[in-house]
Amino acid sequence: MVGSRTITSSSSAGARSRQLSIDGQRPGPALDIARLVGRRVLLAEDNLINQTVARKMLSSLGMQVQVASNGLDAVKAVQRANQCPQQQPATTEGATAAAVVHEQPQGGSSQQEFSIVLMDMSMPVMGGVEATRMLRQQRYTLPIVAMTANASEKDQDECQTAGMNGFLSKPVLRDQLARAILAALQPVDNNAAGQ
């Protein structure tokens, strides 16, 4: 949202005020930005200008941002940083399958996990849809939100089918971004609160 103004109108029933945004749309409910402060976000975006704009918006929300310039780099970053999902050992008589899916980073300490991934659809090396499919096949459950210039219903369906949790059409405004991230994190936060 660009900004807002409070408009006071008078009538025989008395004065009342209402808030309109400068672009003419009513503002949504108040954002609980405090829920985003300190969270790590992986921004998978190949365009340098889009990286800069998104990084500034995310930083202004109090988030820590790491950038991957293509889908393959995004997959590798998630594998390095997020706790590796474990496969249940398959036991057969006299044999067991390895339980570890991914190697831990060298040095024994892992990076802080990402809370969410913002994924462009069209990137070199590997696109966001393919990267999302790969992460979901590897049992990563962190929220992934498409942030893309591809805005058709077909694109939205493709993202959802791949396992993305949300969809934003570029250009994205700060409040839209915050709302999408908060919505994608809500099930994760609810699950953590219930444990």
C-alpha positions in Angstrom: 0.0 0.0 0.0 1.4 3.4 -0.9 -0.2 5.3 1.9 -3.5 6.3 3.4 -5.6 9.3 4.4 -8.4 9.6 6.9 -11.5 11.2 5.5 -14.1 12.8 7.8 -17.5 13.4 6.4 -20.4 15.1 8.1 -24.0 14.3 7.8 -27.1 14.8 9.9 -26.2 11.6 11.7 -22.9 13.2 12.8 -19.3 13.1 11.8 -17.7 9.7 10.9 -14.3 8.9 9.5 -13.0 6.2 7.3 -9.6 5.4 6.1 -8.8 5.0 2.4 -5.5 4.3 0.8 -4.1 6.8 -1.7 -4.7 4.3 -4.5 -8.4 4.3 -3.6 -8.6 0.9 -2.0 -9.5 0.3 1.6 -6.6 -0.9 3.7 -6.7 -4.5 5.0 -6.6 -5.5 8.6 -3.5 -4.4 10.6 -0.4 -6.5 9.9 1.3 -8.3 12.7 4.8 -7.4 11.4 6.3 -8.4 14.7 5.8 -12.1 13.7 8.2 -11.6 10.8 11.1 -9.9 12.7 14.2 -12.0 12.8 12.9 -14.7 10.5 15.1 -15.9 7.7 13.8 -15.8 4.1 15.4 -17.3 1.0 14.7 -15.1 -2.0 15.1 -17.1 -5.2 15.3 -14.4 -7.9 17.6 -14.0 -10.9 17.0 -10.4 -11.7 19.3 -8.0 -9.8 16.8 -5.1 -9.7 14.1 -7.4 -8.4 16.6 -8.8 -5.8 17.4 -5.3 -4.6 13.8 -4.2 -4.3 12.6 -7.4 -2.6 15.6 -7.4 -0.3 14.8 -3.9 0.9 11.1 -4.7 1.4 11.9 -7.8 3.3 14.6 -6.1 5.4 12.1 -3.3 6.2 9.8 -6.1 7.6 12.7 -7.1 9.9 13.5 -10.3 8.0 16.9 -11.7 7.3 17.3 -12.2 3.6 19.5 -14.6 1.6 19.4 -14.6 -2.2 19.7 -17.5 -4.6 20.0 -16.6 -8.3 18.4 -19.7 -9.6 16.2 -22.7 -8.5 19.1 -25.1 -8.2 21.0 -22.7 -5.9 17.7 -22.3 -3.9 17.4 -26.1 -3.5 21.0 -26.3 -2.3 20.6 -23.4 0.1 17.5 -25.1 1.7 19.3 -28.4 2.0 22.3 -26.7 3.7 20.3 -24.6 6.1 17.1 -26.5 7.0 17.0 -29.5 9.1 17.1 -32.5 6.8 13.9 -34.5 6.7 14.6 -38.1 7.7 13.4 -41.2 5.9 12.3 -44.0 8.0 14.8 -46.9 7.9 13.5 -49.6 5.7 14.3 -52.9 7.3 14.4 -56.2 5.6 16.0 -59.4 6.9 19.7 -58.7 7.3 19.6 -55.2 5.7 18.7 -51.6 6.7 18.4 -48.5 4.5 20.4 -45.4 5.3 18.2 -42.9 7.3 20.0 -39.7 6.3 18.7 -38.1 3.2 21.2 -35.2 3.0 24.7 -34.5 4.2 25.2 -32.0 7.0 27.4 -29.0 6.0 31.1 -29.5 6.7 32.3 -28.1 10.0 29.5 -29.8 11.9 27.3 -26.7 12.4 24.3 -25.9 10.3 23.1 -22.5 9.4 19.9 -21.1 10.9 16.9 -22.6 9.1 14.8 -20.6 6.6 11.3 -19.8 7.7 10.0 -19.3 4.1 11.1 -19.3 0.5 10.0 -16.7 -2.1 10.4 -18.3 -5.5 10.4 -16.8 -8.9 9.0 -19.1 -11.6 11.4 -18.3 -14.5 15.1 -18.5 -13.7 18.1 -19.9 -15.4 19.5 -23.3 -14.6 16.3 -24.4 -12.8 13.0 -22.6 -12.6 11.0 -22.1 -9.4 8.3 -24.7 -10.2 10.9 -27.4 -10.8 12.9 -26.4 -7.6 9.7 -26.5 -5.6 8.8 -30.0 -6.9 12.3 -31.1 -6.0 12.1 -29.7 -2.4 8.7 -31.3 -1.9 9.9 -34.7 -3.2 12.7 -34.4 -0.7 10.1 -33.9 2.0 10.9 -30.3 2.8 7.7 -28.7 4.2 8.7 -25.1 4.7 6.4 -22.6 3.1 7.2 -21.6 -0.5 5.5 -18.6 -2.1 5.7 -17.8 -5.8 6.7 -14.2 -6.5 6.6 -13.9 -10.3 5.7 -11.8 -13.3 3.8 -14.8 -14.6 0.3 -14.0 -13.5 -2.1 -16.2 -15.4 -4.4 -18.7 -13.8 -2.5 -21.5 -15.5 0.7 -20.2 -13.8 -1.0 -20.1 -10.4 -2.3 -23.7 -10.9 1.2 -24.9 -11.9 2.7 -23.3 -8.7 0.0 -24.8 -6.5 0.4 -28.3 -8.2 4.1 -28.1 -7.6 3.5 -27.6 -3.9 3.8 -23.8 -3.4 1.8 -22.3 -0.5 1.0 -18.9 -2.1 1.3 -16.8 -5.2 2.2 -13.1 -5.7 2.2 -11.3 -9.0 5.0 -8.7 -9.6 5.2 -5.9 -9.0 4.6 -6.6 -5.3 3.9 -3.9 -2.7 5.3 -4.2 0.8 2.0 -4.9 2.5 1.0 -7.5 -0.1 4.3 -9.2 0.5 3.9 -9.1 4.3 0.3 -10.5 4.0 1.4 -13.3 1.8 4.3 -14.3 4.0 2.1 -14.1 7.2 -0.6 -16.2 5.5 2.0 -18.9 4.4 3.6 -18.9 7.9 0.2 -19.2 9.8 -0.1 -23.0 9.5 3.5 -23.4 10.6 3.1 -21.0 13.5 -0.1 -22.7 14.6 1.5 -26.1 14.4 4.5 -24.9 16.5 2.1 -23.4 19.1 0.3 -26.6 19.4 3.3 -28.7 20.2 
